[in-house]
Amino acid sequence: MSTRGRRATEFVIERALFTCAAGSILVTAGIVLVLLWETAAFLREVPLSDFLFGTVWTPLFYNKQFGVLPLVTGTLLASAIAMLVALPAGLLIAIYLSEYAPSQVRRVVRPILEVLAGVPTVVYGYFALQFVTPLLQSVVPGLAGFNALSPGIVMGIMILPLVSSLSEDAMRSVPNGLR
C-alpha cells in the first residue's frame, strides 16, 4: 500500500474512532441531562426533606409517598447479611485453597468459583425469588415474600467468588516464612 493510501486509511479510521467516541460522550451527556431534568421535576413535587427522611415508600398508591429511608435501610441490611454470608465462607475457601487443598482440588474448585463470578445478577435475583424465598418461608413461618434475608443470602453467594479469590491471592502473596 502506498503512503498516500495508508494516510487515507488512517484518516478514515481516525474519523470513525472520533465519531464513536463523540457519540458515546453525547449519549452519556444526554443521559445525565435527562436524569437532572427528571430529578428537578421530581423535587418540585416532593420536598427534599420528605424524600430523604420519609419512612414510607408508596409511589403507586393514591396517596403517593416517596420516603427513601426504607430503601436505604433495606439495602444496608441486605448488604450486612451478604457480608455475614460471604466473608466467613470466602475466607475459609481461600485458606483451604491456598494452604491445604491438593492441586487436583484447586483445579476443580477455582473454575467453579470463576463460573459463579460470571453468572448475571438477574439470574441470582430470579434464584432468590423463585428458590431461596420459598425455601426460607418453609423454614421461617410468617416470613414475607419481600424480605432482606433472601437477597442478603443470595448476594453473599454472588460475592463469594470475589471474596475468596481476593483473599486467596492475598494469602499466596505472603512469603512462606511468615505463614
C-alpha positions as CSV (number, residue, x, y, z in Angstrom):
1,M,0.0,0.0,0.0
2,S,1.3,3.4,-0.9
3,T,2.0,6.1,1.6
4,R,-1.0,8.1,0.3
5,G,-3.3,5.2,0.6
6,R,-2.1,4.5,4.1
7,R,-2.8,8.1,5.1
8,A,-6.2,8.0,3.6
9,T,-7.0,4.7,5.5
10,E,-5.6,6.2,8.8
11,F,-7.7,9.3,8.2
12,V,-10.9,7.3,7.8
13,I,-10.1,5.1,10.8
14,E,-9.3,8.2,13.0
15,R,-12.6,9.9,11.9
16,A,-14.6,6.7,12.6
17,L,-13.0,6.4,16.1
18,F,-13.6,10.0,16.8
19,T,-17.2,9.6,15.7
20,C,-17.7,6.6,18.0
21,A,-16.0,8.5,20.9
22,A,-18.1,11.6,20.3
23,G,-21.3,9.5,20.1
24,S,-20.6,7.8,23.4
25,I,-19.9,11.1,25.1
26,L,-23.1,12.7,23.6
27,V,-25.2,9.7,24.8
28,T,-23.7,9.9,28.3
29,A,-24.3,13.6,28.4
30,G,-27.9,13.1,27.2
31,I,-28.5,10.5,30.0
32,V,-27.1,12.9,32.6
33,L,-29.3,15.8,31.3
34,V,-32.4,13.6,31.3
35,L,-31.6,12.5,34.9
36,L,-31.1,16.1,36.0
37,W,-34.3,17.2,34.3
38,E,-36.4,14.4,35.8
39,T,-34.8,15.0,39.2
40,A,-35.7,18.7,39.1
41,A,-39.3,17.8,38.1
42,F,-39.5,15.3,41.0
43,L,-38.1,17.7,43.6
44,R,-40.6,20.3,42.5
45,E,-43.3,17.9,43.5
46,V,-41.7,16.2,46.6
47,P,-39.7,18.3,49.1
48,L,-36.1,17.1,49.6
49,S,-36.7,16.6,53.3
50,D,-39.6,14.3,52.7
51,F,-37.6,12.3,50.2
52,L,-34.5,11.9,52.4
53,F,-36.2,11.4,55.8
54,G,-39.6,9.9,54.9
55,T,-40.3,6.5,56.2
56,V,-42.9,5.3,53.7
57,W,-42.2,4.4,50.0
58,T,-45.6,4.0,48.2
59,P,-45.1,5.6,44.7
60,L,-48.0,3.6,43.2
61,F,-50.7,4.3,45.8
62,Y,-53.3,7.1,45.5
63,N,-51.6,9.0,48.3
64,K,-48.1,8.8,46.9
65,Q,-45.2,9.0,49.4
66,F,-41.5,8.9,48.4
67,G,-39.5,8.4,51.6
68,V,-36.3,6.8,50.6
69,L,-35.2,5.8,54.1
70,P,-36.8,2.3,54.0
71,L,-35.0,1.6,50.7
72,V,-31.6,2.7,52.2
73,T,-32.1,0.7,55.4
74,G,-33.2,-2.4,53.4
75,T,-30.1,-2.1,51.2
76,L,-27.8,-1.8,54.2
77,L,-29.5,-4.7,55.9
78,A,-29.2,-6.9,52.8
79,S,-25.5,-5.9,52.4
80,A,-24.8,-6.7,56.1
81,I,-26.4,-10.2,55.6
82,A,-24.4,-10.7,52.4
83,M,-21.2,-9.9,54.3
84,L,-22.1,-12.3,57.1
85,V,-22.5,-15.0,54.5
86,A,-19.6,-14.2,52.1
87,L,-16.8,-13.2,54.5
88,P,-16.6,-16.3,56.6
89,A,-17.2,-18.7,53.8
90,G,-14.9,-16.8,51.4
91,L,-12.1,-16.7,53.9
92,L,-12.5,-20.4,54.7
93,I,-12.4,-21.2,51.0
94,A,-9.4,-19.0,50.5
95,I,-7.5,-20.6,53.4
96,Y,-8.3,-24.1,52.3
97,L,-7.3,-23.4,48.6
98,S,-4.1,-21.6,49.5
99,E,-2.9,-23.7,52.3
100,Y,-4.4,-27.2,52.4
101,A,-6.1,-28.1,49.1
102,P,-4.3,-30.6,46.8
103,S,-3.6,-29.3,43.3
104,Q,-6.4,-31.5,41.8
105,V,-9.0,-29.9,44.1
106,R,-7.7,-26.4,43.3
107,R,-8.0,-27.2,39.6
108,V,-11.7,-28.1,40.1
109,V,-12.8,-25.5,42.7
110,R,-11.2,-22.4,41.0
111,P,-13.1,-22.8,37.7
112,I,-16.4,-23.3,39.6
113,L,-15.8,-20.1,41.5
114,E,-14.9,-18.3,38.2
115,V,-18.2,-19.6,36.7
116,L,-20.1,-18.3,39.7
117,A,-18.5,-14.9,39.3
118,G,-19.7,-14.8,35.7
119,V,-23.4,-15.5,36.4
120,P,-25.5,-12.5,35.6
121,T,-27.1,-10.7,38.6
122,V,-30.6,-11.2,37.0
123,V,-30.1,-14.9,37.4
124,Y,-29.2,-14.5,41.0
125,G,-32.3,-12.4,41.6
126,Y,-34.5,-14.9,39.9
127,F,-32.9,-17.7,42.0
128,A,-33.6,-15.6,45.2
129,L,-37.2,-15.0,44.2
130,Q,-38.1,-18.5,42.9
131,F,-36.0,-20.8,45.1
132,V,-34.4,-19.2,48.2
133,T,-37.5,-17.2,49.3
134,P,-39.9,-20.2,49.2
135,L,-37.3,-22.3,50.9
136,L,-36.8,-19.7,53.7
137,Q,-40.6,-19.3,54.0
138,S,-40.9,-23.1,54.7
139,V,-38.2,-22.8,57.4
140,V,-39.3,-19.5,58.9
141,P,-43.1,-19.4,59.1
142,G,-44.6,-15.9,58.5
143,L,-41.6,-14.7,56.5
144,A,-42.8,-12.1,53.9
145,G,-42.2,-12.7,50.2
146,F,-40.2,-9.5,50.1
147,N,-37.6,-9.7,52.9
148,A,-34.0,-8.8,53.4
149,L,-32.8,-12.3,54.3
150,S,-33.3,-13.9,50.9
151,P,-31.5,-11.2,48.9
152,G,-28.8,-11.0,51.6
153,I,-28.1,-14.7,51.4
154,V,-28.1,-14.6,47.6
155,M,-25.9,-11.5,47.4
156,G,-23.5,-13.3,49.8
157,I,-23.4,-16.2,47.4
158,M,-22.9,-13.8,44.5
159,I,-19.9,-12.0,46.1
160,L,-18.4,-15.3,47.4
161,P,-16.1,-15.8,44.4
162,L,-14.7,-12.3,44.7
163,V,-14.0,-12.6,48.4
164,S,-12.4,-16.0,48.1
165,S,-10.2,-15.2,45.1
166,L,-9.0,-11.8,46.5
167,S,-8.3,-13.5,49.9
168,E,-6.5,-16.4,48.3
169,D,-4.4,-14.0,46.2
170,A,-3.5,-12.0,49.3
171,M,-2.6,-15.2,51.2
172,R,-0.5,-16.5,48.4
173,S,1.4,-13.2,48.3
174,V,2.6,-13.7,51.9
175,P,6.1,-15.2,51.9
176,N,6.3,-18.8,53.1
177,G,8.5,-17.8,56.1
178,L,5.6,-15.7,57.5
179,R,2.8,-18.3,57.1
